[in-house]
Amino acid sequence: MADAEPTAYPPAPWEQAKRIVVGVLACEAVGLLGGWVTRTSVDTWYPTLAKPWFTPPDWLFPPVWTLLYALMGAAAALVWMAEPVSRRRRRWAMGVFGAQLGLNLAWSSVFFGLQTVDGGLIVIVPLWISIVWTMERFARIRSVAAWLLAPYLAWVSYAAALNIALVQLNG
């Protein structure tokens, strides 16, 4: 029983709101870092690539990613404050979440930062797997947290299809 935490359940409303805000801001910060990595390539390199017919317009990416990072942050906060859940189980879920967030940033860094569509494809596969794994871990703690990641999984699935097409058209 050394894994139990002596905290009140449920957390006070202000504590819940604070944790959600922190989770969202942390994920949005990762998004901003990814945007910083991609900023020059989006205007210079990416427009030179041959793109498939299902490529979304450039203006769509910022609002979609802003929403997805907010959903990721809210999902993480729900798991972070889930009670009664053992500290070990929560740490495990948050560790998997952190790994997928790192792979998310790695994809931006490889695809746009290094300007390699092949490298992006190599990174997006473990990213997709890590999102599914995160959803599985989150579902064991708070099912709504897993469902909040469903749009993210759908978007990364779409991005993977786009990445595959970019490799085929530009390889």
C-alpha positions as CSV (number, residue, x, y, z in Angstrom):
1,M,0.0,0.0,0.0
2,A,3.0,2.3,-0.2
3,D,1.8,3.4,-3.6
4,A,-1.3,5.2,-2.2
5,E,-1.5,9.0,-2.0
6,P,-3.0,10.9,1.0
7,T,-5.1,13.3,-1.1
8,A,-8.7,14.3,-1.0
9,Y,-11.0,13.0,-3.6
10,P,-12.2,14.6,-5.7
11,P,-9.8,17.6,-6.0
12,A,-11.4,20.9,-5.3
13,P,-12.9,22.6,-8.4
14,W,-10.2,25.3,-8.4
15,E,-7.5,22.6,-8.2
16,Q,-9.2,20.7,-11.1
17,A,-9.3,23.9,-13.2
18,K,-5.6,24.7,-12.3
19,R,-4.5,21.2,-13.4
20,I,-6.4,21.4,-16.7
21,V,-4.9,24.9,-17.4
22,V,-1.4,23.6,-16.6
23,G,-1.9,20.5,-18.8
24,V,-3.2,22.6,-21.7
25,L,-0.5,25.2,-21.4
26,A,2.3,22.5,-21.2
27,C,1.0,20.8,-24.4
28,E,0.5,24.2,-26.2
29,A,4.1,25.0,-25.3
30,V,5.3,21.8,-27.1
31,G,3.1,22.9,-30.0
32,L,4.8,26.3,-30.0
33,L,8.2,24.7,-29.9
34,G,7.2,22.5,-32.9
35,G,6.0,25.6,-34.7
36,W,9.3,27.4,-34.0
37,V,11.1,24.4,-35.5
38,T,8.9,24.4,-38.6
39,R,8.5,28.1,-39.2
40,T,11.1,28.6,-42.0
41,S,10.5,25.3,-43.7
42,V,6.7,26.0,-44.0
43,D,7.4,29.0,-46.1
44,T,10.5,27.8,-48.1
45,W,10.9,24.0,-48.4
46,Y,7.3,22.6,-47.9
47,P,5.8,24.6,-50.8
48,T,8.3,23.1,-53.2
49,L,7.1,19.5,-52.5
50,A,4.7,17.8,-54.8
51,K,1.6,17.1,-52.8
52,P,-1.3,14.7,-53.1
53,W,-4.8,15.9,-53.8
54,F,-5.9,15.4,-50.2
55,T,-3.4,17.9,-48.8
56,P,-5.2,20.4,-46.5
57,P,-4.8,24.1,-47.0
58,D,-2.0,25.6,-45.0
59,W,-4.3,27.9,-43.0
60,L,-5.9,24.7,-41.4
61,F,-2.8,23.5,-39.6
62,P,-2.5,26.1,-36.8
63,P,-6.1,25.9,-35.6
64,V,-6.3,22.2,-35.8
65,W,-3.0,21.7,-33.9
66,T,-4.0,24.3,-31.3
67,L,-7.2,22.4,-30.6
68,L,-5.4,19.0,-30.6
69,Y,-2.8,20.2,-28.1
70,A,-5.6,21.6,-25.9
71,L,-7.4,18.3,-25.9
72,M,-4.1,16.5,-25.1
73,G,-3.5,18.8,-22.2
74,A,-7.1,18.3,-20.9
75,A,-6.8,14.5,-21.2
76,A,-3.4,14.5,-19.4
77,A,-4.9,16.7,-16.6
78,L,-7.8,14.3,-16.1
79,V,-5.4,11.4,-15.7
80,W,-3.1,13.5,-13.5
81,M,-6.0,14.3,-11.1
82,A,-7.8,10.9,-11.2
83,E,-8.5,9.5,-7.8
84,P,-8.4,7.0,-6.4
85,V,-5.6,5.8,-8.7
86,S,-2.2,4.6,-7.6
87,R,0.7,7.0,-8.1
88,R,2.5,4.2,-10.0
89,R,-0.4,3.7,-12.4
90,R,-0.7,7.4,-13.0
91,R,3.0,7.9,-13.5
92,W,3.1,5.0,-16.1
93,A,0.2,6.6,-18.1
94,M,1.8,10.1,-17.9
95,G,5.2,8.6,-18.9
96,V,3.6,7.1,-22.0
97,F,1.9,10.4,-22.7
98,G,5.2,12.3,-22.3
99,A,6.8,9.9,-24.8
100,Q,4.2,10.5,-27.4
101,L,4.5,14.2,-26.9
102,G,8.2,13.9,-27.4
103,L,7.6,11.9,-30.6
104,N,5.2,14.6,-31.8
105,L,7.9,17.2,-31.4
106,A,10.4,14.8,-33.0
107,W,8.2,14.5,-36.1
108,S,8.1,18.2,-36.6
109,S,11.9,18.4,-36.1
110,V,12.7,15.7,-38.5
111,F,10.1,16.4,-41.2
112,F,10.3,20.2,-41.2
113,G,13.5,20.9,-39.3
114,L,15.7,18.5,-41.2
115,Q,13.4,18.7,-44.3
116,T,13.1,15.0,-44.8
117,V,9.8,13.3,-45.7
118,D,11.4,9.9,-45.4
119,G,12.6,10.7,-41.8
120,G,9.1,12.0,-41.0
121,L,7.6,8.7,-42.0
122,I,10.1,6.8,-39.8
123,V,9.1,9.0,-36.8
124,I,5.3,9.1,-37.4
125,V,4.9,5.3,-37.1
126,P,6.1,5.1,-33.5
127,L,4.2,8.4,-32.8
128,W,1.0,6.7,-34.0
129,I,1.7,3.6,-31.9
130,S,2.5,5.7,-28.8
131,I,-0.8,7.6,-29.2
132,V,-2.7,4.3,-29.3
133,W,-0.7,3.1,-26.2
134,T,-1.4,6.4,-24.4
135,M,-5.1,6.0,-25.1
136,E,-5.0,2.5,-23.8
137,R,-3.2,3.6,-20.6
138,F,-5.6,6.6,-20.1
139,A,-8.7,4.4,-20.7
140,R,-7.7,2.3,-17.7
141,I,-7.8,5.5,-15.5
142,R,-10.4,7.8,-17.1
143,S,-12.1,6.7,-20.3
144,V,-13.0,10.3,-21.2
145,A,-9.3,11.1,-21.2
146,A,-8.7,8.4,-23.8
147,W,-11.6,9.7,-25.9
148,L,-10.2,13.2,-25.8
149,L,-7.2,11.8,-27.7
150,A,-9.3,10.3,-30.5
151,P,-9.2,13.4,-32.7
152,Y,-5.4,13.5,-32.3
153,L,-5.1,9.9,-33.4
154,A,-7.4,10.6,-36.4
155,W,-5.3,13.6,-37.4
156,V,-2.0,11.8,-37.0
157,S,-3.5,8.9,-39.1
158,Y,-4.3,11.4,-41.7
159,A,-0.9,13.0,-41.4
160,A,0.7,9.5,-41.8
161,A,-1.2,9.0,-45.0
162,L,-0.1,12.4,-46.2
163,N,3.5,11.6,-45.2
164,I,3.4,8.3,-47.2
165,A,2.0,10.2,-50.3
166,L,4.7,12.8,-49.9
167,V,7.4,10.1,-49.8
168,Q,5.9,8.5,-53.0
169,L,5.7,11.8,-54.8
170,N,9.0,13.3,-53.7
171,G,11.2,10.2,-53.0
